[in-house]
Amino acid sequence: MLAVFVKEINSFLNSLIAYIVIAVFLTSIGLLMWVFPESSILEYGYADMSSLFTLGPYVFMFLIPAITMRFFSEEKRIGTEELLMTKPLSNFQIILGKYFAGFALVVMSIVPTLIYFYSVYTLGNPIGNLDVSGTVGSYVGLVLLGGVFVAIGVFSSALTDNQVVAFVLSVFLCFVIYSGLSSMATIDVWGNASIWLEQMSLVFHYDSLSRGLIDISDLVYFVSVIAIMILLTQLKLDAKKW
């Protein structure tokens, strides 16, 4: 697993992928937080980081599939999956190696936003006039959400050898699981099941963490979705041996 992880990380760092992803994420969030009047903290006049945590998931919804779409699709396209399969690694180890490489890149893109946190913290009047517990919970939620999106992207990449198809499928699944289920729950046809449907959405548990209450049930939900996606990926690879 470690060998696959190192291979993928080196692949990211030796190309422009990692740098482009981090730069696009930080630039887009920076513009939303500080420049665009509709969402600028300076225009709003209140010290909070809601722009990052409200719009960040939608930025990740496109950036993360762009990272993960090549994980298995690229291996199939260039024929290196045969070389990878000859190594003493199980499919599960290969999947985890690729997953943690993608997750590491997500974490690397989130860490620099602590500069934004420090800036907002010091701009408060008085200094420190910021909901720190809510911000910490939001950061935990954003990291876990990124982990779920990576798992979805890995699964989508295993389904096809076409990177574009993997990208589109991953974006679609991320959207449906994040906010699509919650939107569907508002349709007046589900009855009592609408509550259950809403609670199955990522945004329900993400918003719960954003309130600063780190509940074990929310953490279990995120970890469970990641585990299910990884399991589905393994079943797909085991069924077709790539």
C-alpha positions as CSV (number, residue, x, y, z in Angstrom):
1,M,0.0,0.0,0.0
2,L,2.8,2.4,0.9
3,A,4.5,1.8,-2.5
4,V,1.3,2.8,-4.3
5,F,0.8,5.8,-2.0
6,V,4.3,7.0,-2.7
7,K,4.0,6.4,-6.4
8,E,0.8,8.4,-6.6
9,I,2.1,11.3,-4.5
10,N,5.3,11.4,-6.6
11,S,3.1,11.4,-9.7
12,F,1.2,14.4,-8.3
13,L,4.3,16.4,-7.3
14,N,6.3,15.6,-10.4
15,S,3.5,17.0,-12.6
16,L,1.4,20.2,-12.3
17,I,-1.7,18.3,-11.0
18,A,-1.1,19.0,-7.3
19,Y,0.0,22.6,-7.7
20,I,-2.9,23.4,-10.0
21,V,-5.5,21.8,-7.7
22,I,-4.1,23.6,-4.6
23,A,-3.7,26.9,-6.5
24,V,-7.2,26.8,-8.0
25,F,-8.8,25.9,-4.7
26,L,-7.0,28.6,-2.7
27,T,-7.5,31.3,-5.4
28,S,-11.2,30.5,-5.9
29,I,-11.9,30.5,-2.1
30,G,-9.7,33.6,-1.7
31,L,-11.7,35.5,-4.3
32,L,-15.0,34.5,-2.8
33,M,-13.9,35.4,0.7
34,W,-12.1,38.7,0.1
35,V,-12.8,40.1,-3.4
36,F,-16.3,39.3,-4.7
37,P,-18.7,41.8,-3.1
38,E,-21.5,39.3,-2.7
39,S,-19.5,37.1,-0.4
40,S,-16.6,39.3,0.7
41,I,-15.9,39.4,4.5
42,L,-14.7,43.0,4.1
43,E,-18.1,44.0,2.5
44,Y,-20.1,41.9,5.0
45,G,-18.4,43.4,8.0
46,Y,-18.7,40.3,10.1
47,A,-15.8,38.0,11.1
48,D,-16.8,34.6,9.9
49,M,-15.6,32.0,7.4
50,S,-18.9,30.9,6.0
51,S,-17.8,31.5,2.4
52,L,-15.1,28.9,2.7
53,F,-17.3,26.3,4.3
54,T,-20.4,26.9,2.2
55,L,-18.7,27.2,-1.2
56,G,-15.7,24.9,-0.5
57,P,-17.7,21.7,-1.0
58,Y,-18.9,22.8,-4.5
59,V,-15.3,23.7,-5.5
60,F,-14.1,20.3,-4.2
61,M,-17.0,18.7,-6.1
62,F,-15.2,19.5,-9.4
63,L,-11.5,19.5,-8.3
64,I,-11.4,16.2,-6.5
65,P,-12.9,14.2,-9.5
66,A,-10.3,15.9,-11.7
67,I,-7.7,14.4,-9.4
68,T,-9.2,10.9,-9.0
69,M,-10.4,10.3,-12.6
70,R,-7.0,9.1,-13.6
71,F,-6.4,6.6,-10.7
72,F,-7.5,3.5,-12.5
73,S,-8.6,4.9,-15.9
74,E,-5.0,6.0,-16.6
75,E,-3.6,2.7,-15.5
76,K,-5.9,0.9,-18.0
77,R,-5.2,3.4,-20.8
78,I,-1.4,3.2,-20.7
79,G,-1.3,-0.5,-19.8
80,T,0.5,-0.2,-16.5
81,E,-2.2,-2.1,-14.6
82,E,-0.6,-5.4,-15.6
83,L,2.7,-4.2,-14.0
84,L,0.9,-3.1,-10.9
85,M,-1.0,-6.4,-10.6
86,T,2.3,-8.4,-10.7
87,K,3.4,-6.7,-7.5
88,P,2.7,-8.5,-4.2
89,L,-0.3,-6.3,-3.5
90,S,-3.9,-7.1,-3.0
91,N,-6.6,-5.0,-4.7
92,F,-7.5,-3.6,-1.3
93,Q,-4.0,-2.4,-0.7
94,I,-3.8,-0.8,-4.2
95,I,-7.2,1.0,-3.6
96,L,-6.1,2.3,-0.2
97,G,-2.8,3.5,-1.6
98,K,-4.5,5.5,-4.3
99,Y,-7.2,6.7,-1.9
100,F,-4.8,8.0,0.7
101,A,-2.7,9.7,-2.0
102,G,-5.8,11.6,-3.1
103,F,-6.9,12.3,0.4
104,A,-3.4,13.7,1.2
105,L,-3.6,16.1,-1.7
106,V,-7.0,17.3,-0.4
107,V,-5.6,17.9,3.1
108,M,-2.6,19.8,1.5
109,S,-5.1,22.1,-0.2
110,I,-7.0,22.8,3.0
111,V,-4.1,23.4,5.3
112,P,-3.1,26.8,3.6
113,T,-6.6,28.1,4.3
114,L,-5.5,28.4,7.9
115,I,-4.0,31.7,6.8
116,Y,-7.5,32.8,6.0
117,F,-8.6,31.7,9.5
118,Y,-5.8,33.7,11.1
119,S,-6.6,36.8,9.0
120,V,-10.3,36.7,10.0
121,Y,-9.4,36.0,13.6
122,T,-7.1,39.1,13.8
123,L,-9.6,41.3,11.8
124,G,-12.3,40.7,14.4
125,N,-13.3,43.6,16.6
126,P,-12.2,42.8,19.2
127,I,-9.5,40.5,18.0
128,G,-10.6,36.9,18.2
129,N,-14.3,37.7,17.7
130,L,-14.9,34.5,15.8
131,D,-16.8,31.4,16.4
132,V,-13.8,29.2,16.9
133,S,-15.7,26.0,17.8
134,G,-17.9,26.3,14.8
135,T,-14.9,26.9,12.6
136,V,-13.0,23.9,14.0
137,G,-16.1,21.8,13.4
138,S,-16.4,23.1,9.8
139,Y,-12.8,22.2,9.1
140,V,-13.3,18.7,10.4
141,G,-16.4,18.4,8.2
142,L,-14.6,19.8,5.1
143,V,-11.7,17.3,5.6
144,L,-14.1,14.4,6.0
145,L,-16.2,15.6,3.0
146,G,-13.0,15.7,0.9
147,G,-12.4,12.1,2.0
148,V,-15.8,11.0,0.9
149,F,-15.4,12.8,-2.5
150,V,-12.0,11.0,-3.0
151,A,-13.6,7.7,-2.2
152,I,-16.4,8.4,-4.7
153,G,-13.8,9.4,-7.3
154,V,-11.7,6.3,-6.8
155,F,-14.9,4.2,-7.3
156,S,-15.9,6.1,-10.4
157,S,-12.4,5.7,-11.9
158,A,-12.6,1.9,-11.4
159,L,-15.8,1.7,-13.4
160,T,-14.4,2.9,-16.7
161,D,-11.2,3.3,-18.7
162,N,-12.4,6.7,-20.0
163,Q,-11.2,9.6,-17.7
164,V,-13.9,12.0,-18.9
165,V,-16.6,9.5,-18.1
166,A,-15.0,8.9,-14.7
167,F,-14.9,12.6,-14.1
168,V,-18.5,13.2,-15.0
169,L,-19.8,10.2,-13.1
170,S,-17.8,11.2,-10.0
171,V,-19.2,14.8,-10.1
172,F,-22.7,13.5,-10.5
173,L,-22.4,11.1,-7.6
174,C,-20.7,13.7,-5.4
175,F,-23.6,16.1,-6.1
176,V,-26.3,13.6,-5.5
177,I,-24.9,12.3,-2.2
178,Y,-23.9,15.8,-1.0
179,S,-27.1,17.9,-1.7
180,G,-29.2,15.9,-4.2
181,L,-30.7,13.6,-1.5
182,S,-31.5,16.6,0.7
183,S,-33.2,18.4,-2.2
184,M,-35.2,15.3,-3.1
185,A,-36.4,15.1,0.5
186,T,-38.2,18.4,0.1
187,I,-40.4,16.9,-2.6
188,D,-43.8,16.2,-1.0
189,V,-44.1,12.5,-2.1
190,W,-41.9,10.7,0.5
191,G,-44.0,11.2,3.6
192,N,-42.2,10.2,6.8
193,A,-39.3,8.8,4.6
194,S,-38.3,12.4,3.7
195,I,-36.6,12.8,7.1
196,W,-34.6,9.6,6.6
197,L,-33.7,10.7,3.0
198,E,-32.4,14.0,4.3
199,Q,-30.4,12.4,7.0
200,M,-28.7,10.2,4.3
201,S,-27.3,13.3,2.6
202,L,-23.8,14.6,3.2
203,V,-24.9,18.1,3.7
204,F,-27.1,17.2,6.7
205,H,-24.1,15.8,8.6
206,Y,-21.7,18.5,7.2
207,D,-24.0,21.3,8.5
208,S,-24.2,19.5,11.9
209,L,-20.4,19.6,12.2
210,S,-20.3,23.2,11.1
211,R,-22.3,24.2,14.1
212,G,-19.4,23.2,16.3
213,L,-20.9,20.0,17.7
214,I,-18.7,17.1,16.7
215,D,-21.1,14.3,17.2
216,I,-19.9,10.7,16.9
217,S,-22.9,9.8,14.7
218,D,-21.7,12.3,12.1
219,L,-18.2,11.0,12.2
220,V,-19.5,7.4,11.8
221,Y,-21.6,8.5,8.8
222,F,-18.7,10.0,6.9
223,V,-16.4,7.0,7.7
224,S,-19.2,4.6,6.7
225,V,-19.7,6.2,3.3
226,I,-15.9,6.1,2.7
227,A,-15.8,2.5,3.6
228,I,-18.8,1.6,1.4
229,M,-17.2,3.3,-1.6
230,I,-13.9,1.6,-1.0
231,L,-15.7,-1.8,-0.6
232,L,-17.6,-1.2,-3.9
233,T,-14.3,-0.4,-5.6
234,Q,-12.8,-3.6,-4.4
235,L,-15.8,-5.6,-5.5
236,K,-15.5,-4.1,-8.9
237,L,-11.8,-4.9,-9.3
238,D,-12.2,-8.4,-7.9
239,A,-15.1,-9.1,-10.3
240,K,-13.2,-8.0,-13.4
241,K,-9.6,-8.1,-12.5
242,W,-9.3,-4.7,-14.0
